[in-house]
């Protein structure tokens, strides 16, 4: 909101102007921090255009990027380490951030801090921006007096997540481009090429080979019922999305997602690497094992792996060791279990879990480098089969007609 104000500074001079704040109380607090005693504060009515209203709509609202959160964590680490008051730091970052969406969130968090809330509690009001893991790290940092270290750990965790996403996108860029090009070629052939040949063949009245009949029948079906197929695809996509939002649906979907050839094992390695590193960060921050497993399970993207992590927590609550619960989960290799056992014996589970994460990261790096190499032969074979079918379906009738013409000659 925009407010116009009128007040007096420390020398008694009248000051007036405008400022942005979530509410009038927050505007008054901001003026008091600037050394201005407010005399009047009035909300400025803004004539929002259609574009402004759409930009504020949840459907069109821009999502806060991971890079912006990383920069925020780095800035918070530097400023809190320097001993600058927390509210002043947050207000300054809200005013200087390049993201209007993040600025609004930080303004709201700062207002809640001024109202007496802790930072973790204030951030819980924005679950789409701050994850459970983020809030848990801030909570531990506030309770231990090491908020700067919490922001440092969060920046490192978010940087690793960003780098993994970038490498995964880079590895999938070429296969995705080829699949899109292949689909576009199929649509062009079915909607433009085959109907032309079909008209020529029907005029000549020749008997078409079986492969050509299949191609012509497929093309006619797509031309006649494309709108129906498009509706089925859209309805199926919406139904699948709705089913995935249910607890059972997400569990089944994430379970079989890990079994997709080539990509599934790689996704599992990435998820387990995040689990090990996040779990190590929770333990090194001083959080109890059961609480740390709860937070990490809620922060895990895959519901199937999250269920196994929660089962590990239940096992530890029953008095079992971390090694035994990890072995019963069937998520870890014998080498990883051996590293966890060494960590329990030496009392340095967090260090061993970081080593586990490094081990998984090496496998992820190798898998990402080989991903394109593994998918490329499959795409080449699929493209070759498609070209062969199209070529035989189109040219076999032409050859038959040419042979028949030569025989009559």
Secondary structure as UniProt FT lines:
FT   STRAND          2..8
FT   TURN            10..11
FT   STRAND          14..20
FT   HELIX           24..33
FT   TURN            34..35
FT   STRAND          37..43
FT   HELIX           50..56
FT   TURN            58..60
FT   HELIX           66..81
FT   TURN            82..83
FT   HELIX           86..96
FT   HELIX           100..114
FT   TURN            115..116
FT   HELIX           119..123
FT   TURN            124..125
FT   TURN            127..129
FT   HELIX           132..144
FT   HELIX           147..188
FT   HELIX           189..193
FT   HELIX           194..204
FT   HELIX           210..244
FT   HELIX           247..257
FT   TURN            258..259
FT   TURN            261..262
FT   HELIX           263..284
FT   TURN            285..286
FT   HELIX           289..299
FT   HELIX           303..317
FT   TURN            318..319
FT   HELIX           322..329
FT   HELIX           334..346
FT   HELIX           349..408
//
